[in-house]
Amino acid sequence: SPPVVLRLKCGSGPVHISGQHLVAVEEDAESEEEEEEEEKLLSISGKRSAPGSGSKVPQKKVKLAADEDDDDDDDDEDDDADDDFDEEE
């Protein structure tokens, strides 16, 4: 929309103006169409993909998370050893 022009009809001012700029977004209609298109693409790509390929990715993530937990445990043990050393001094 074009900018708004305000004119002072009488008096010399000063004039203080405040307001809000609201933008109406009609995402509902567009998003529904996009979702339908995505569903169609997913159904087409789902038929082409191997049945076991999707399950492999989460398993790798789980293994990585387990490895990270093991590293954290090692760090805790090192911290305990340092604490014992400090007490002896």
Beta strands, then each sheet from edge to edge (+ up, - down):
end
